[in-house]
Amino acid sequence: MKGDKYITIYKKGDVHIVDMLQKHVLTLKSEIHVDRKFIIDICQEIQKITLMANRMLYEKVSADAQSDIVNNLKNTGEVIFRHLFPEDIQKALKESDESDLYLRLDEKLLHIPWELCFDGEEFISLKFRMGRQVLTESKTIASMNRLHKENMSMLIIIDPSETLKHAQKEAELLSSILENETDIKIELIGGRHANKLHLLKEMKDKGIVHFIGHSFYDENHPEKSGWILKDGFLTSEEMSRMDRPPLIVFSNSCQSVATASCEAYLFDEKSFGVGGGFMIAGVKNFIGPIWVIHDESSVKFAADFYSAFVNGKTLGQSLQEAKRNAIKKNGLSNILWASYMLYGDPSIKIAAEEELQNNTKITYPQSIASDDPKRFTLHLKTFSFMLLVSIILVLGYLFWINWFSKNDKYSFFHDPENLSLVQLYNYAYKIYNSGKNKKAAKLFEELTLDDNNQLGLGYDGLADIFFEEGNLEKAQEILKESFTKNPDNMMSHIIYGDILFTEGKMDKALTEYYQAIEITDALDWQRAKADNALGIGLFANGKAEKARDYFQKALLIEPENTDALFNLGALSWRAGKKDEALSYFKKVTDLNPSEELGHFYMGIINNRSEADEGRNSAKKTLMLPLSFDGGYLTRMGSGEAIAWMIGEKLKGVSNLKIIKSSSLNAETELMKIGFSKLSDSITAINLGKLAKADYVIYGSYRIFENTVEADIRAVNVRTTEIITIEHLKTHGKKKINDLAQILAKRISSKIEQ
C-alpha cells in the first residue's frame, strides 16, 4: 500500500480504540482490550534490554550476547506489534511500502515504545518515517508552521552546565555541516550565559533550536523535569509558558522524551515529560532520546541527522537515515538508534536548495547590553573553524575549553588550587564514617557554600546522611540539586543508585552505577566504591562472575578496600573455596580488627559456629538468612552473617535448638528460591517444614555506614501463627553485634513464654 498513513489510538479504560487512515483508502477502525499490567511488563522488559545494551559501552561482550540483545528486542517488539495493534492494521502495515507514518496518540499512551514494534521482518521505525502527535486536552500555543527562507534561524545551546565533554565537538560538527547553507542564520549561546531568562528569550521565534547538554527527569513530578543549567533547571512547566516557540527542537540530552513511568498507565494519568512542556508550548516538532545515551554516539547521530536535513530531506527521512547509519556503524545491538523519536510532522523540510539565495555575509550585533549573553549572529558560508574557536573564547568558554579539550587529563581533585577544598571534602566523609553525622552534615553544608566548589561537592554527603536517616524524599531532592551543579558527581550517582535499589528499581540502579564508573574525574576511594557497588548490583542480578571482575577492579584502584576484599571472600565461600575465602576475610580483619562480619565468617569457615546438635528435646528453630531490603550496596552476604549471629546469640539465651540454613538438606531448594525472597512468609514456612522445624525466624535488613536495621518475624511452622514481629535499629561500631543480642533476647522471650 502506498501513501502516508495515520494511526490514531485512544485509551478508554482497558480498551484501545485504534483506527488507520490512508489516502483514498477506507478507514480501518478496531477496538482491542489491553491488560494494564501487560503494558507495565512491556515497559520493564524494554528497560532491561536497554540496560543490557548500555553495558556494551563499558564491558566487552560476546557475539552471542549481542545476538541475544537483538533477538530479545525483536521478540519484545513483535509482542507489542501483535498485541497492541488489531490484526487488520497489522496486515496493512506489513503490506505497506515505505512512507510517512503519523502516530496520533492519546496523552495517556506516550510511555509505550511504539517505535520498537517489529512486524516479523522490520522495526516499523526503520520501515516508516514516524512522527508522534499527541491528542491532548492541554491548551497549546500557536507557533510557526513552516521553515521559510526569511525565518531560517537556528539557536545552538552549548552545555549550560559546563560539564559535558563532547559538547564542543558536537557544536563544531554541526557548524561544519551547516556552514554551506547560505540562509541559515546561526546563534550560539552556552555555558553560564545560557541561564533561564536568556534561553526563554532567545528560543522565541527560532526556526530550529539544538540543545547539547544534560536533561533531568523527575519521575514523581514530570512537570519539574527539564534541562540542567549552570545554576538550576529550565523545566517543562516553564517551557509550557513560552510565547512564539521554535518550530523544531532537537534536544540531544538523555531522557529528553522520557515520560511518566508505566505505572501511570494503571491510573489513566497523563505521561508528559521534558518534551511535553515544549509540545504544550506549541513546538510542533521535538526530537530527543527516551533513555540514557552515550555522548560520542549521540554526537555522530546528530551530525548524520543535520547532514540529511539541510540537504533537502524531510524530518522523517533525516531521522530515519541517522538511525540506519547508526545501525550500519554499530549494529542493531547498540540501541542508540531506537532511543531517538520524533514528536511532530515527519514531512517538514527546509525550502528546496534551488530556492535559496546565494548571498552570504557575516553580521554582528551593533551593541551588546551588559546583561545580555555574549553571543553573535552570523551566516556560515565563509565561516572557518578558527573563527568559531575565537568566538567561543570570547563567549567565556576559555576555562571550559582548557578543561575538556586542551587537557583531557585535567582533574579538579588533583589541581593544587583545590587542595584545601578536597581535603575538607575527604575530612567530612571521614567524620561521617566515624558516626558523627551532625558534625559531618555541617562540613558538607560548608562545602556547598564555597564559590570555588565547581564540582558541587558536599551535596552528595548531605544526601547520604538523609538517606541513612530514612528520608529518601529529602535525599533525592538534594541529589537533584547536586546533578544541577555537576551531573558528573560520582558519589551522587552511587547514592542515587543505592536509593533506587532500595526502592526495588534494580535496573535503574545499575544504570546509575554504570554512569558512575564512566566518570573520570574522581578520587580513588570513590572509583573503588563505584566498582564495588556495581559488582554487588550485578551479583544481585545473577551475574556472579561479572561481579567478581568489578570487585577485583576496585582492588586494583584501592588494594586495601575492605568491602571489595570481603565481597571476594563471600563469593569464594559461596563457590565452596574455603581456603581462598579465609584468606580474603583474614585480610579484612587484619586491616580492621574491629570488623564484625569478617570475624564471623572466619568463625563459620573454621567450624567455630555450627548448628546446635545437642538439646534433642529442645524446640527446633530454623534461622534463615535475612533478605537485603535496601541501604548501601557495600557488602554481599551480610544477611547470612547477621542471621548466624542472631542464631548464636539465641543459643546463649534460650533452650532452643538452632538450625542454620547451611546445614539444611533443603539447601539446594534454598538457593533455587534466592535469598531475596526469604522475607516472604509462605516461603519461610515451607522451608521450615522441609527442615522439620518447630519455628522459623526470617526477615529483612537495611545497612548503612553507621546504622543497621532489621525487621524480624518468628512463626510457628505447624500452626503458621506469628509469635513475634520485631523492628530494631542500632548504631555504632558494634551495631551488628548489638542488633543480634537485643533481637535474640526479644525473640527467645516470646517463643519460650
Secondary structure as GFF3:
##gff-version 3
##sequence-region A 1 753
A	DSSP	beta_strand	5	12	.	.	.	ID=ss1
A	DSSP	beta_strand	15	22	.	.	.	ID=ss2
A	DSSP	beta_strand	25	33	.	.	.	ID=ss3
A	DSSP	alpha_helix	36	55	.	.	.	ID=ss4
A	DSSP	alpha_helix	63	84	.	.	.	ID=ss5
A	DSSP	alpha_helix	87	95	.	.	.	ID=ss6
A	DSSP	beta_strand	100	106	.	.	.	ID=ss7
A	DSSP	three_ten_helix	114	116	.	.	.	ID=ss8
A	DSSP	alpha_helix	124	127	.	.	.	ID=ss9
A	DSSP	beta_strand	129	135	.	.	.	ID=ss10
A	DSSP	three_ten_helix	149	151	.	.	.	ID=ss11
A	DSSP	beta_strand	153	158	.	.	.	ID=ss12
A	DSSP	alpha_helix	167	178	.	.	.	ID=ss13
A	DSSP	beta_strand	185	190	.	.	.	ID=ss14
A	DSSP	three_ten_helix	191	193	.	.	.	ID=ss15
A	DSSP	alpha_helix	196	203	.	.	.	ID=ss16
A	DSSP	beta_strand	208	212	.	.	.	ID=ss17
A	DSSP	beta_strand	215	216	.	.	.	ID=ss18
A	DSSP	three_ten_helix	222	224	.	.	.	ID=ss19
A	DSSP	beta_strand	226	229	.	.	.	ID=ss20
A	DSSP	beta_strand	232	235	.	.	.	ID=ss21
A	DSSP	alpha_helix	236	239	.	.	.	ID=ss22
A	DSSP	beta_strand	248	252	.	.	.	ID=ss23
A	DSSP	three_ten_helix	262	267	.	.	.	ID=ss24
A	DSSP	alpha_helix	274	281	.	.	.	ID=ss25
A	DSSP	beta_strand	285	289	.	.	.	ID=ss26
A	DSSP	alpha_helix	295	309	.	.	.	ID=ss27
A	DSSP	alpha_helix	315	330	.	.	.	ID=ss28
A	DSSP	alpha_helix	336	339	.	.	.	ID=ss29
A	DSSP	beta_strand	340	343	.	.	.	ID=ss30
A	DSSP	three_ten_helix	353	355	.	.	.	ID=ss31
A	DSSP	beta_strand	377	379	.	.	.	ID=ss32
A	DSSP	alpha_helix	385	392	.	.	.	ID=ss33
A	DSSP	pi_helix	393	397	.	.	.	ID=ss34
A	DSSP	alpha_helix	398	401	.	.	.	ID=ss35
A	DSSP	pi_helix	402	406	.	.	.	ID=ss36
A	DSSP	three_ten_helix	416	418	.	.	.	ID=ss37
A	DSSP	alpha_helix	419	433	.	.	.	ID=ss38
A	DSSP	alpha_helix	437	448	.	.	.	ID=ss39
A	DSSP	alpha_helix	459	468	.	.	.	ID=ss40
A	DSSP	alpha_helix	472	485	.	.	.	ID=ss41
A	DSSP	alpha_helix	490	502	.	.	.	ID=ss42
A	DSSP	alpha_helix	506	518	.	.	.	ID=ss43
A	DSSP	alpha_helix	524	540	.	.	.	ID=ss44
A	DSSP	alpha_helix	544	557	.	.	.	ID=ss45
A	DSSP	alpha_helix	562	574	.	.	.	ID=ss46
A	DSSP	alpha_helix	578	591	.	.	.	ID=ss47
A	DSSP	alpha_helix	596	605	.	.	.	ID=ss48
A	DSSP	beta_strand	620	623	.	.	.	ID=ss49
A	DSSP	beta_strand	627	631	.	.	.	ID=ss50
A	DSSP	alpha_helix	638	653	.	.	.	ID=ss51
A	DSSP	beta_strand	657	660	.	.	.	ID=ss52
A	DSSP	three_ten_helix	661	663	.	.	.	ID=ss53
A	DSSP	alpha_helix	667	673	.	.	.	ID=ss54
A	DSSP	three_ten_helix	675	677	.	.	.	ID=ss55
A	DSSP	alpha_helix	681	690	.	.	.	ID=ss56
A	DSSP	beta_strand	695	703	.	.	.	ID=ss57
A	DSSP	beta_strand	707	716	.	.	.	ID=ss58
A	DSSP	beta_strand	722	731	.	.	.	ID=ss59
A	DSSP	alpha_helix	735	751	.	.	.	ID=ss60
###
